[in-house]
Amino acid sequence: MSRRLRIDELLEIAVEKGASDLHLATGHPPLLRIVGEIVPLRMKSITVEDFCQMLTAIVPEASWSQFTASGDLDWAYDSSDVGRFRVNLFRQERGPAAVFRHVPDATLAFDDLGLPAQVSKMVEYANGLVLITGPTGSGKSTTLAALIDHLNRTRRMHILTIEDPIEQVHANVMSRITQREIGSSARTFADALRLAMREDPDVILVGELRDLETISMALQAAETGILVMATMHTNSASRTVDRMVNVFPSAEQDAVRGMMAGVLKGILSQQLLPRRAGGRVPAIELLFWTTGLPNMIREGKSHLVDTAIKTGKRLGMITMDDSILELVRRREVEPKDAYERAIDKPVFRKALAADGLTV
């Protein structure tokens, strides 16, 4: 059996079992992440030789050299037999390791993802900054792909994506889509953003706001009249605002608040909860621009953002805890699982008690 077929066999098992990720680590058997839980396959532990044979069969030579030199590599593998995967190679105590994350072949619509229709408002702005946030594995990239697909099918514009690596490949429908990958077509997110502003985009998607320079360039791009969409690893709108500001030195934070006040148009925070019937279901927090939002940000009163969401229900806004509570009331999620993911646990416990539920 060829080396390529060996890795494809493992990936096929992962997809058939509904796993989001396949973990390969020397010294361990292959592992699958299924509905958020790590499950080992009944196979022998992987040796360094096994690992290298499987991975060198599919990783381009230049990328493999980069991995051996730096100990880290982000890459995308497109298997004609199985599907597309986002891959991270890294070193661990016992030797090299890799995580393959399955990228669905088709871009899913909001309904298919379990997201409310008002999420589409996130891309109705002509310019500014829209953020999709949540922990690792919460579906941020999938939601972004759905938003880009919605634009692609409804608007005529130039959409430029900057990803590490490219996950969902978009075909032109009504829009022209240019996809750039860190490493192959740009050195860093910041470099790609700097170049992107010269390429006449209407929308720029940034795979992740990772550092001060990238955040700064994203804010500048949003100020020029471009709609910038990006992800961050935060779990609420107010914490996202604080995180963006606190990345900068204290002497620059007032100026950054001013920039954010002028460009921030919306934040969608999401997490995935175990579904009673199997699989996972998203809970979300939605913040849209209102006339009072810029002053809250400019004056450093990010704690008032939570209040703005609660009072903005008629505009389609929703708090994370209200979203989770609704899943409990629809009997999609167990109260115990919901309580573990709630933001304000004392208040959430009282809300459950009012419905006759305990944790």
Residue pairs with C-beta under 8 A, 6 or more apart in sequence:
1 9
2 57
3 53
3 54
3 56
3 57
4 57
4 58
6 53
6 54
6 57
7 54
7 55
7 57
7 58
8 79
8 81
8 82
10 22
10 24
10 30
10 41
10 54
11 22
11 79
11 82
11 83
11 85
11 100
11 102
12 81
12 82
13 32
13 41
14 21
14 22
14 32
14 100
14 102
15 82
15 83
15 102
17 32
17 34
18 34
18 35
18 279
19 32
19 33
19 34
19 39
19 102
20 33
20 34
20 101
20 102
20 137
21 32
21 33
21 99
21 100
21 101
21 102
21 137
22 30
22 31
22 32
22 85
22 99
22 100
22 102
23 30
23 31
23 32
23 33
23 38
23 97
23 98
23 99
24 30
24 46
24 51
24 54
24 55
24 97
24 98
24 99
24 100
25 31
25 46
25 92
25 94
25 95
25 97
25 98
26 45
26 46
26 47
26 48
26 50
26 51
26 92
26 94
26 95
26 96
26 97
27 45
27 46
27 94
27 95
28 40
28 45
28 46
28 94
29 40
29 41
29 42
29 43
29 44
29 45
29 46
30 40
30 41
30 43
30 46
31 38
31 39
31 40
31 41
32 38
32 39
32 40
32 41
33 39
33 137
35 274
35 278
35 279
35 280
36 137
36 272
36 274
36 280
48 95
48 96
51 95
51 96
51 97
51 98
52 96
55 64
55 89
55 96
55 98
56 64
58 77
58 79
59 67
59 73
59 75
59 77
59 89
63 73
63 75
63 183
64 73
66 73
66 183
67 73
67 89
67 96
71 90
71 91
72 88
72 89
72 90
72 91
73 87
73 88
73 89
73 90
74 86
74 87
74 88
74 164
74 165
74 182
74 183
75 86
75 87
75 88
75 89
75 165
75 183
76 84
76 85
76 86
76 87
76 103
76 165
76 166
76 167
76 181
77 84
77 85
77 87
77 100
78 84
78 85
79 85
83 102
83 103
83 104
83 105
84 102
84 103
84 105
84 167
84 168
84 169
85 100
85 101
85 102
85 103
86 100
86 101
86 103
86 141
86 165
86 167
87 98
87 99
87 100
87 101
87 165
88 98
88 99
89 96
89 97
89 98
90 96
90 97
90 98
91 97
103 141
103 167
103 168
104 142
104 168
107 145
107 146
107 148
107 149
107 168
107 170
108 142
108 145
108 146
109 146
109 149
109 150
110 116
110 117
110 119
110 120
110 146
110 150
111 117
113 139
113 142
113 143
113 146
113 282
114 281
114 282
115 143
115 146
115 282
115 284
116 284
116 286
116 316
116 318
118 286
118 316
119 143
119 147
119 268
119 284
119 286
120 147
120 150
121 266
121 288
121 316
122 130
122 132
122 147
122 229
122 265
122 266
122 268
123 130
123 147
123 150
123 151
123 203
123 227
123 229
125 227
125 265
125 266
125 289
126 225
126 227
127 222
127 225
127 226
127 227
127 263
128 222
128 227
128 228
128 263
128 264
128 265
128 289
129 218
129 219
129 222
129 228
129 229
129 230
129 260
129 263
129 264
129 265
130 227
130 228
130 229
130 230
130 265
130 266
130 267
130 268
131 209
131 229
131 230
131 231
131 232
131 240
131 264
131 266
131 267
131 268
132 140
132 143
132 144
132 147
132 229
132 230
132 231
132 232
132 268
132 270
133 140
133 231
133 232
133 233
133 234
133 235
133 236
133 237
133 240
133 267
133 268
133 269
133 270
134 140
134 231
134 233
134 234
134 235
134 269
134 270
134 271
135 233
135 235
135 271
136 233
137 272
138 270
138 271
138 272
138 282
139 270
139 272
139 282
140 231
140 270
141 167
141 168
141 207
141 231
143 268
143 270
144 205
144 229
144 231
145 167
145 168
145 170
147 229
148 159
148 161
148 168
148 170
148 177
148 203
148 205
148 229
149 170
151 157
151 159
151 175
151 203
152 159
152 170
152 172
152 173
152 174
152 175
152 177
153 173
153 174
154 174
155 174
155 175
155 202
156 174
156 175
157 175
157 176
157 202
157 203
158 175
158 176
158 178
158 199
158 200
158 201
158 202
158 203
159 170
159 175
159 176
159 177
159 178
159 201
159 202
159 203
159 204
159 205
160 177
160 178
160 179
160 180
160 196
160 199
160 201
160 203
160 204
160 205
161 170
161 177
161 178
161 179
161 180
161 204
161 205
161 207
162 180
162 182
162 186
162 189
162 192
162 193
162 196
162 204
162 205
162 206
162 207
163 179
163 180
163 181
163 182
163 205
163 207
164 181
164 182
164 183
164 189
164 207
164 208
165 181
165 182
165 183
166 179
166 181
169 179
170 177
170 179
171 177
178 199
178 201
180 186
180 192
180 196
182 188
182 189
182 192
182 207
185 192
186 192
186 195
188 213
188 214
189 206
189 207
189 208
189 209
189 210
189 214
189 217
190 211
190 213
190 214
190 216
190 217
193 204
193 206
193 214
193 217
193 218
193 221
194 217
196 204
196 221
197 220
197 221
197 224
197 226
201 226
202 226
202 227
203 226
203 227
203 228
203 229
204 218
204 221
204 226
204 227
204 228
204 229
205 228
205 229
205 230
206 214
206 218
206 228
206 229
206 230
206 231
207 230
207 231
208 214
208 230
208 231
208 232
208 233
209 215
209 218
209 230
209 231
209 232
209 244
211 247
212 247
212 248
215 244
215 247
215 248
216 248
218 228
218 230
219 256
219 259
219 260
219 263
221 228
222 228
222 263
223 259
223 262
223 263
227 265
228 263
232 240
232 243
232 244
234 240
234 243
234 269
235 269
235 271
235 320
235 343
236 269
236 285
236 306
236 320
236 343
237 267
237 269
237 285
237 287
237 305
237 306
237 309
238 302
238 303
238 305
238 306
239 302
240 267
240 269
241 260
241 264
241 267
241 297
241 302
241 305
242 302
244 256
244 260
245 253
245 256
245 257
245 260
245 300
246 253
248 256
257 297
257 298
257 299
257 300
258 298
260 297
261 293
261 294
261 295
261 297
261 298
262 294
264 289
264 293
264 294
264 297
265 288
265 289
266 286
266 287
266 288
266 289
267 285
267 286
267 287
268 284
268 285
268 286
268 287
269 284
269 285
269 320
270 282
270 283
270 284
270 285
271 282
271 283
271 320
271 341
272 280
272 281
272 282
272 283
273 280
273 281
273 282
273 283
273 324
273 327
273 333
273 337
273 338
273 341
274 280
274 333
274 334
274 337
275 281
275 332
275 333
276 331
276 332
276 333
276 334
277 332
281 327
281 332
281 333
283 320
283 323
283 324
283 327
283 341
284 318
284 320
284 323
285 309
285 318
285 319
285 320
285 323
286 309
286 316
286 317
286 318
287 293
287 305
287 308
287 309
287 312
287 317
288 312
288 315
288 316
288 317
290 308
290 312
290 315
292 308
293 305
293 308
295 301
296 302
296 304
296 305
296 308
306 319
308 317
309 317
309 318
309 319
310 317
310 319
319 343
320 342
320 343
321 342
321 343
321 344
321 347
321 348
321 351
324 333
324 338
324 341
324 342
324 348
325 338
325 348
325 351
325 352
327 333
327 338
328 334
328 335
328 338
328 352
328 355
328 357
329 355
335 352
335 357
335 358
335 359
336 359
338 348
338 352
338 359
339 345
339 348
339 349
339 352
339 359
342 348
349 359
352 358
352 359
